[in-house]
Amino acid sequence: MSVVVKSYSNPSNEMMGITDEIHRLIHLDHVNPSEIAVIFRENKYLDEMTAYLQDKGIPFRLVKKENLLRSEYIQQVILIFEWIALEATRPGSGDHQLFKLLHFRWFDLPAALIARLQMEFNKQMVGGEESFRLFLLKLITQPNAAFSPDEINRLKRVTDLLEKWLQDVYNEPLQQFFCRVLGESHILQQAVTENYFQLHLLKTLFDFLQSENQRNPDLTLTGWIEIIHKMQKYGLSIPYETRIGDEDAVQLLTAHGAKGLEFDYVFIGGCVEKNWEKNRGRSIGFTLPPALKNAMSSQAGTTSKVEEDERRLFYVALTRARKHVEMSYARMDEQNNSLKKSIFLDEIGIPEIQGTSQSNIQTVIANQLQGYGLVDVQTRYGQALLQQWVKNFVLNPTALNKYLYCPRSFFYESLLQVPQAEQMHSVYGQAIHHALKQAAHRHQQGQGSNHHQQAIADFTWFMGQNRYHFTPDDFNRHIGYGEKVLQDYFNQVFPQWGGVTAIEKNYQAQIKGIPIKGRLDKIETNQGMIRVVDYKTSKPDNAGNKLKKYDQQQGKKEKDEYDYWIQAVMYALLLQANGQPVDEIKFDFVEPDKNGQFQSHSIQVTQDDIDLLTQLIEDTWQKIQALDFPCCARKDCPWCAFEQSLANGGTGLQTHDEPA
């Protein structure tokens, strides 16, 4: 096995040098990327390494195991909500957080301006001004000669935003408020354009919020922040693991994460003292072989337990290579301060050589900055990453309809799955579906006669379990309306139900090598006819365009157009691929029309329909795999507005609580 030690001028050049060597191994020596590993002591360096690999188009796999509450990025996000909770409880109680908060990049305020604000506030405290927040509000309404009109306008933009959040914090469901703050503060913008790891962190935090909100539907922002504080106090974690990429890629690992793995080529970066000897160690469960321990310790003299633990960990990284291992360090940090190489390199006794890089760091930075404009997602995220994302995607009716309407919305919502709070009408629809599912089970088993009363009880229970999505008034309004709708529906429609054979059954299939899936609400038989029933809680009067057959000649799909037809034909396609016959797909509207009647619409799917949809699936799949996600450019499309806001420096994503 060959061993090399290299030194570089700074960490950026070190990472570029490692990337160049990997690029050479893959493209000149034809080494399989999965036989190459990059190992650093800590995850933060692996995060930086991804930008260089992405710039070269090198596929990589990264697995991260961390405590979300220790993430500096998430701590900043939480600080915003902590300040809101404090100020909403008692004005001025968040002043100790406000100064730090204003420094966050999302608010785009110069640090010098913030410092001057604090100094001016300190002066006015002598005159009786006690709140930094109230000082800022007074400043934008009564301009101070110490600040220019432009500076006042920049401050007004931030203070208007903060005041809006304080006004709305207890006037909308907690999860919806959380997502709105992420959008309006530019936090979401920055995550989706610059660092997909941060997007994953935001989703993990949102999942934690959802979990706590489900336990306590009455949870407030203050209550949620108190939970986080208790977890931090007692050392409890919100664990998360990030897995980016697949096995056939360069593996990015921490020294701990590399234990038990082997690769032909291993690059160990960041071999400086502050990362190893001065890093707080922990036992990894074994001791070094005596001969190696003596050899490595002969120059070290008496060592501490921490250093011994770190030495063993370094040995773990060193012994991951089968053919070649390259260790490297930077002589200076990015601020031109000297760095001391790890003593473990000296103990190995290999003469070092000076590393070089053929890449230009300015090119890497420029490529990253392109993501700020209205650009295609390949330019923003990198082709290698996107190919990994689309590789295992499974198409369903919702995703297909979304892509046909706006490919960029599909990218964010279906592929990237940007976290969003569920809207009230969506939760209401789920509650109706739950009630009908339970009624179908009872009908299938021949239980009871008071179906509408039991369905109302099931609906009320589900709504209660998800009460945190509603304000109190909205919750009561939806409960009352849903109970009436269910009673009328069972009086009018239930007598027409057939024999139930399947309830909320999932189907998957491969159509010409393309994976598709769908969940069918109910399959029933009635007078010898096999029927798929899908419940809809939207208004039947507005269903005309959704039921239309797909028109290849029309070109761009309008909002909701063909949605139900595509859903019906894909259901028939799934059943056909699974060897199950079906006579019709029926859409049962659990929402009365303008005359108070409940409608249903049936589609008899023909072979021509299946052939048309199969071709549509093929065409769409090819575009997805080609990473073709253009904006639809409609004015009412929130994701296209979001993209435009990135290019123009606008306010970001807007969400609306409107039924589809």
ZAZATOR-718971 format. One record per residue (C-alpha): residue number from 1; y negated, z negated, x negated. Coordinates in steps of 0.5 Angstrom, whole numbers. Each point is the difference from the previous one (the first is absolute). Example, Ala and Ser with C-alpha at 12.3 -4.5 7.8 and 13.67 -1.06 7.14 Angstrom:
1:9:-16:-25 $
2:-7:2:-2 $
This chain:
1:0:0:0 $
2:-7:2:-3 $
3:-6:-5:1 $
4:-7:1:-1 $
5:-6:-4:0 $
6:-7:3:2 $
7:-7:-2:0 $
8:-6:3:4 $
9:-7:-1:0 $
10:-1:-3:7 $
11:5:-1:6 $
12:-2:7:3 $
13:2:4:-6 $
14:6:-4:0 $
15:2:2:7 $
16:-2:7:-1 $
17:4:0:-6 $
18:6:-3:3 $
19:-1:5:6 $
20:0:6:-5 $
21:7:-2:-3 $
22:3:0:6 $
23:-3:7:2 $
24:3:2:-6 $
25:7:-3:1 $
26:0:3:7 $
27:-2:7:-1 $
28:2:1:-7 $
29:6:-4:-1 $
30:2:1:7 $
31:1:-7:1 $
32:2:-3:7 $
33:-6:-4:2 $
34:4:-5:3 $
35:3:-2:-8 $
36:-7:-2:-2 $
37:-3:-7:2 $
38:-7:-2:-2 $
39:0:-8:0 $
40:-7:-5:0 $
41:0:-7:0 $
42:-4:0:6 $
43:0:4:7 $
44:-8:1:-1 $
45:1:5:-6 $
46:6:4:4 $
47:-6:1:5 $
48:-4:3:-5 $
49:6:4:-3 $
50:1:4:7 $
51:-7:3:-1 $
52:2:4:-6 $
53:7:2:2 $
54:-3:3:6 $
55:-5:4:-4 $
56:5:3:-3 $
57:5:1:6 $
58:5:-4:-3 $
59:4:-4:6 $
60:1:-7:-1 $
61:3:-6:4 $
62:-3:-7:0 $
63:3:-6:3 $
64:-5:-6:1 $
65:2:-7:2 $
66:-6:-5:1 $
67:-4:-5:4 $
68:-5:3:4 $
69:-4:-6:0 $
70:-1:1:-8 $
71:-3:7:1 $
72:-7:0:-2 $
73:-1:6:4 $
74:3:-4:6 $
75:-4:-6:-2 $
76:-6:4:1 $
77:2:3:7 $
78:2:-7:2 $
79:-7:-3:-2 $
80:-4:5:5 $
81:4:-3:5 $
82:-1:-7:-2 $
83:-7:1:0 $
84:0:3:7 $
85:4:-6:2 $
86:-5:-5:-3 $
87:-6:3:2 $
88:2:1:7 $
89:2:-7:1 $
90:-7:-3:-4 $
91:-5:5:-2 $
92:-1:-2:-8 $
93:6:-3:-1 $
94:3:7:-4 $
95:-6:0:-4 $
96:4:-2:-6 $
97:5:7:1 $
98:-6:4:2 $
99:-3:1:-7 $
100:7:2:-3 $
101:2:4:7 $
102:-7:5:-2 $
103:3:2:-6 $
104:6:3:3 $
105:0:8:-2 $
106:1:1:8 $
107:-7:-2:1 $
108:-3:4:-5 $
109:-6:-5:-3 $
110:-2:0:-7 $
111:2:-7:-3 $
112:-7:0:-3 $
113:-3:0:7 $
114:5:-5:3 $
115:-3:-5:-6 $
116:-7:2:1 $
117:2:-2:8 $
118:3:-7:-2 $
119:-6:-1:-5 $
120:-5:1:6 $
121:4:-4:5 $
122:0:-6:-5 $
123:-7:0:-1 $
124:-1:0:8 $
125:5:-6:1 $
126:-5:-4:-3 $
127:-5:2:6 $
128:6:-2:5 $
129:4:6:0 $
130:7:-2:0 $
131:5:6:2 $
132:1:6:-4 $
133:2:4:6 $
134:-6:-2:4 $
135:-4:2:-7 $
136:3:7:0 $
137:-2:1:8 $
138:-7:-2:-1 $
139:-1:4:-6 $
140:2:6:3 $
141:-5:-1:6 $
142:-5:-3:-4 $
143:0:4:-7 $
144:-1:-3:-6 $
145:-5:3:-6 $
146:6:-2:-5 $
147:4:5:4 $
148:-1:8:0 $
149:1:3:7 $
150:7:4:-2 $
151:2:-7:-2 $
152:-1:-3:7 $
153:3:6:3 $
154:6:-1:-4 $
155:0:-8:2 $
156:-1:2:7 $
157:6:4:0 $
158:5:-5:-2 $
159:-4:-6:4 $
160:1:4:6 $
161:7:1:-1 $
162:1:-7:-2 $
163:-3:-2:7 $
164:3:5:4 $
165:7:-4:-2 $
166:-3:-7:1 $
167:-2:3:7 $
168:7:3:2 $
169:5:-5:-4 $
170:2:-3:6 $
171:-1:5:5 $
172:6:4:-1 $
173:7:-1:-2 $
174:1:-2:-7 $
175:4:5:-3 $
176:-5:6:3 $
177:-5:-4:-3 $
178:3:0:-7 $
179:1:7:0 $
180:-7:2:2 $
181:-2:-5:-6 $
182:4:4:-5 $
183:-3:7:3 $
184:-7:-2:1 $
185:0:-3:-7 $
186:3:6:-4 $
187:5:-4:-2 $
188:5:4:3 $
189:-3:7:-3 $
190:0:-3:-7 $
191:7:-2:1 $
192:3:7:3 $
193:-4:4:-5 $
194:1:-4:-7 $
195:5:-4:0 $
196:6:0:5 $
197:3:-7:-3 $
198:-6:-3:3 $
199:2:4:7 $
200:6:-3:0 $
201:-3:-7:-2 $
202:-4:1:6 $
203:6:1:5 $
204:4:-6:-3 $
205:-6:-4:2 $
206:-1:3:7 $
207:8:-1:1 $
208:-1:-8:-2 $
209:-6:0:5 $
210:4:3:5 $
211:6:-5:-1 $
212:-5:-6:1 $
213:-3:3:6 $
214:7:1:3 $
215:1:-7:-1 $
216:-6:-2:3 $
217:-3:5:4 $
218:-7:-5:1 $
219:-1:1:-8 $
220:-7:0:-2 $
221:-3:3:-6 $
222:-1:-7:-3 $
223:7:-2:2 $
224:3:5:-4 $
225:-5:-1:-6 $
226:2:-7:0 $
227:8:2:0 $
228:-2:4:-6 $
229:-3:-6:-3 $
230:6:-5:1 $
231:4:5:-3 $
232:-4:1:-6 $
233:-1:-8:-1 $
234:8:-1:0 $
235:2:6:-4 $
236:3:4:6 $
237:0:8:-1 $
238:0:6:4 $
239:5:4:-4 $
240:0:7:0 $
241:4:6:-4 $
242:-3:7:-1 $
243:5:5:-1 $
244:-4:7:-2 $
245:4:6:-1 $
246:8:1:-1 $
247:5:-1:-5 $
248:-1:7:-4 $
249:-6:-2:-3 $
250:-3:-4:-6 $
251:1:-7:2 $
252:-6:-5:-1 $
253:2:-7:-1 $
254:-2:-7:-2 $
255:4:-3:-5 $
256:3:-5:5 $
257:1:6:4 $
258:4:4:-5 $
259:5:-5:-1 $
260:7:3:1 $
261:-2:7:0 $
262:1:5:-6 $
263:-4:7:-2 $
264:1:5:-5 $
265:-8:0:-2 $
266:-4:-7:1 $
267:-7:-1:-1 $
268:-3:-7:-1 $
269:-7:0:1 $
270:-6:-5:-1 $
271:4:-4:-5 $
272:-6:-4:-2 $
273:-1:-8:-1 $
274:-3:-1:7 $
275:5:3:4 $
276:6:-3:-4 $
277:-1:-6:-4 $
278:-6:-3:4 $
279:3:2:7 $
280:3:-6:3 $
281:8:1:0 $
282:6:-2:4 $
283:7:0:-2 $
284:4:6:1 $
285:7:-4:0 $
286:3:2:-7 $
287:-1:-1:-7 $
288:-1:5:-5 $
289:6:2:-5 $
290:0:-5:-6 $
291:-1:6:-5 $
292:-6:3:4 $
293:-3:-7:1 $
294:0:-2:-7 $
295:-3:7:-2 $
296:-5:0:5 $
297:-2:-7:-1 $
298:0:0:-8 $
299:-7:2:0 $
300:-2:-4:6 $
301:1:-7:-3 $
302:0:-6:6 $
303:-1:3:7 $
304:-1:-2:6 $
305:4:0:6 $
306:-5:5:3 $
307:1:4:-6 $
308:7:0:0 $
309:0:2:7 $
310:-4:6:-1 $
311:4:2:-6 $
312:6:0:4 $
313:-4:4:6 $
314:-2:5:-6 $
315:7:1:-2 $
316:2:2:7 $
317:-5:6:0 $
318:2:2:-7 $
319:8:0:2 $
320:-1:5:6 $
321:0:6:-5 $
322:6:4:-1 $
323:-3:5:-5 $
324:-7:-1:-1 $
325:-5:-6:1 $
326:-7:1:-2 $
327:-5:-6:0 $
328:-7:0:0 $
329:-7:-4:0 $
330:-7:2:1 $
331:-5:-3:-6 $
332:-6:-1:4 $
333:-1:-1:8 $
334:-4:4:4 $
335:-6:-4:-2 $
336:1:1:-7 $
337:2:-7:-2 $
338:6:0:-5 $
339:7:-2:3 $
340:5:-3:-4 $
341:7:3:0 $
342:6:-4:2 $
343:4:-4:-5 $
344:6:3:3 $
345:-2:7:-3 $
346:0:-3:-7 $
347:6:-4:0 $
348:4:7:2 $
349:-3:2:-7 $
350:-1:8:2 $
351:-5:3:-4 $
352:-5:2:6 $
353:-4:7:0 $
354:-6:2:4 $
355:1:3:7 $
356:-4:6:2 $
357:-1:3:7 $
358:-1:7:2 $
359:-3:-1:6 $
360:-7:-2:2 $
361:-2:-6:4 $
362:-6:3:3 $
363:5:5:3 $
364:4:-6:3 $
365:-6:-3:3 $
366:-3:7:3 $
367:6:1:3 $
368:0:-7:4 $
369:-7:1:2 $
370:2:7:3 $
371:3:-5:6 $
372:-7:-2:2 $
373:-2:7:3 $
374:3:4:6 $
375:6:2:-4 $
376:7:2:1 $
377:5:-6:0 $
378:3:3:-6 $
379:-6:0:-4 $
380:-1:-7:2 $
381:7:-4:-1 $
382:3:5:-4 $
383:6:5:1 $
384:6:-4:-3 $
385:-2:-6:5 $
386:-1:4:6 $
387:7:3:-1 $
388:3:-7:-1 $
389:-3:-2:7 $
390:2:6:4 $
391:7:1:-3 $
392:3:-5:5 $
393:-4:1:6 $
394:3:0:6 $
395:-3:4:6 $
396:-1:-2:7 $
397:-4:2:6 $
398:-6:-4:-1 $
399:0:2:-8 $
400:1:8:2 $
401:-6:-1:5 $
402:-4:-3:-4 $
403:1:5:-6 $
404:-2:6:5 $
405:-6:-4:2 $
406:-3:-2:-6 $
407:4:0:-7 $
408:-4:-5:-3 $
409:1:-5:5 $
410:7:1:0 $
411:-1:-1:-8 $
412:-3:-7:1 $
413:3:-2:7 $
414:7:2:-1 $
415:2:1:-7 $
416:-5:-5:-4 $
417:0:-4:6 $
418:-7:-3:-1 $
419:1:-7:4 $
420:-4:0:7 $
421:0:-6:5 $
422:3:2:6 $
423:-5:2:6 $
424:1:-4:7 $
425:2:6:4 $
426:6:1:-5 $
427:2:-7:0 $
428:0:1:8 $
429:4:6:0 $
430:5:-4:-5 $
431:1:-5:5 $
432:1:5:6 $
433:5:3:-4 $
434:3:-7:-1 $
435:1:-2:7 $
436:3:7:2 $
437:5:-1:-6 $
438:2:-6:3 $
439:0:2:7 $
440:5:6:-3 $
441:5:-5:-3 $
442:0:-4:7 $
443:1:7:4 $
444:5:2:-5 $
445:4:-6:1 $
446:-1:-1:7 $
447:-4:-6:0 $
448:-4:-3:5 $
449:-5:4:6 $
450:-7:-3:-2 $
451:-1:4:-6 $
452:-7:1:1 $
453:-1:-8:0 $
454:4:0:-6 $
455:-4:6:-3 $
456:-6:-4:1 $
457:2:-6:-4 $
458:3:4:-6 $
459:-7:4:0 $
460:-4:-7:0 $
461:5:-3:-5 $
462:-1:6:-5 $
463:-8:0:1 $
464:0:-8:-1 $
465:4:2:-7 $
466:-6:5:-2 $
467:-6:-4:3 $
468:-3:0:-7 $
469:-2:8:1 $
470:-4:-2:6 $
471:-7:-4:2 $
472:2:-5:5 $
473:-4:4:6 $
474:4:7:-2 $
475:6:-4:0 $
476:0:-3:7 $
477:-3:7:2 $
478:6:4:-3 $
479:5:-5:3 $
480:-3:0:7 $
481:0:8:0 $
482:7:0:-4 $
483:3:-4:6 $
484:-2:4:5 $
485:2:7:-3 $
486:7:-3:-1 $
487:1:-2:7 $
488:-3:6:3 $
489:5:4:-5 $
490:6:-3:2 $
491:-2:1:7 $
492:-1:7:0 $
493:5:2:-6 $
494:5:-4:-2 $
495:5:2:6 $
496:0:7:-3 $
497:3:-3:-7 $
498:7:3:-2 $
499:5:-3:-3 $
500:-2:-3:-7 $
501:4:2:-6 $
502:-4:-1:-6 $
503:-7:-4:-1 $
504:-5:0:-6 $
505:6:4:-4 $
506:-2:3:-7 $
507:2:7:-2 $
508:0:3:-7 $
509:2:7:-2 $
510:-1:6:-5 $
511:-3:6:2 $
512:1:5:-5 $
513:-1:-5:-5 $
514:-6:-3:3 $
515:1:-8:2 $
516:-2:-1:7 $
517:0:-7:4 $
518:-2:-2:7 $
519:1:-6:5 $
520:2:1:7 $
521:-2:-5:5 $
522:5:2:5 $
523:6:4:1 $
524:3:1:8 $
525:4:4:4 $
526:-2:2:7 $
527:5:4:5 $
528:3:3:-6 $
529:-6:1:-4 $
530:-1:-3:-7 $
531:-8:-2:-1 $
532:-4:-3:-6 $
533:-5:-4:3 $
534:-7:-2:-4 $
535:-5:-5:3 $
536:-7:2:0 $
537:-6:-5:1 $
538:-5:5:-1 $
539:-4:3:6 $
540:5:6:4 $
541:-7:3:2 $
542:-1:2:-8 $
543:7:2:-1 $
544:-1:8:1 $
545:-1:2:-7 $
546:5:-5:-3 $
547:5:3:4 $
548:-2:8:-2 $
549:5:4:-4 $
550:-2:1:-7 $
551:-4:6:-1 $
552:1:3:-7 $
553:-5:5:1 $
554:-6:-5:1 $
555:0:-3:-7 $
556:-3:-7:0 $
557:2:-5:4 $
558:-4:-4:5 $
559:0:-7:1 $
560:6:-2:3 $
561:2:7:2 $
562:8:1:0 $
563:1:-7:-2 $
564:5:-1:6 $
565:3:7:-1 $
566:1:-1:-7 $
567:3:-7:1 $
568:5:2:6 $
569:3:6:-4 $
570:1:-4:-6 $
571:4:-5:4 $
572:4:6:2 $
573:1:2:-7 $
574:2:-7:-2 $
575:5:0:5 $
576:3:7:-1 $
577:0:-2:-7 $
578:4:-6:2 $
579:5:3:4 $
580:-3:-2:7 $
581:-2:4:6 $
582:-6:-1:4 $
583:-3:4:6 $
584:-7:-3:0 $
585:-5:-4:-3 $
586:-4:-4:5 $
587:-7:-3:-2 $
588:-1:-6:5 $
589:-7:-2:1 $
590:-1:-8:1 $
591:-7:1:2 $
592:-2:2:6 $
593:-4:7:1 $
594:-7:0:4 $
595:4:-1:7 $
596:4:-6:-2 $
597:6:4:-1 $
598:5:0:-6 $
599:2:7:-3 $
600:5:3:-4 $
601:1:6:-4 $
602:6:3:-2 $
603:1:6:-5 $
604:7:4:0 $
605:0:1:-8 $
606:3:7:-1 $
607:3:3:-7 $
608:-6:4:-1 $
609:-4:-6:1 $
610:5:-3:-6 $
611:-1:6:-4 $
612:-8:0:0 $
613:0:-8:-1 $
614:5:1:-6 $
615:-5:5:-3 $
616:-6:-4:1 $
617:4:-6:-3 $
618:2:5:-6 $
619:-7:2:-1 $
620:-3:-7:0 $
621:5:-3:-5 $
622:-2:6:-5 $
623:-7:-2:1 $
624:2:-7:-1 $
625:4:1:-6 $
626:-5:4:-3 $
627:-5:-6:1 $
628:-5:4:4 $
629:-4:-5:4 $
630:-7:3:2 $
631:-5:-3:4 $
632:0:3:7 $
633:-8:-1:0 $
634:-1:-2:7 $
635:-6:-5:1 $
636:4:-5:4 $
637:6:0:-5 $
638:-1:-7:-3 $
639:4:2:-6 $
640:-4:6:-1 $
641:-6:-4:1 $
642:2:-5:-5 $
643:1:6:-5 $
644:-7:2:1 $
645:-2:-7:-1 $
646:3:0:-7 $
647:-4:6:-2 $
648:-6:-2:3 $
649:0:-7:-1 $
650:0:-2:7 $
651:3:-6:4 $
652:7:1:0 $
653:5:1:5 $
654:-2:-2:7 $
655:6:-2:6 $
656:0:0:7 $
657:4:-3:5 $
658:1:5:5 $
659:7:2:3 $
660:3:7:-2 $
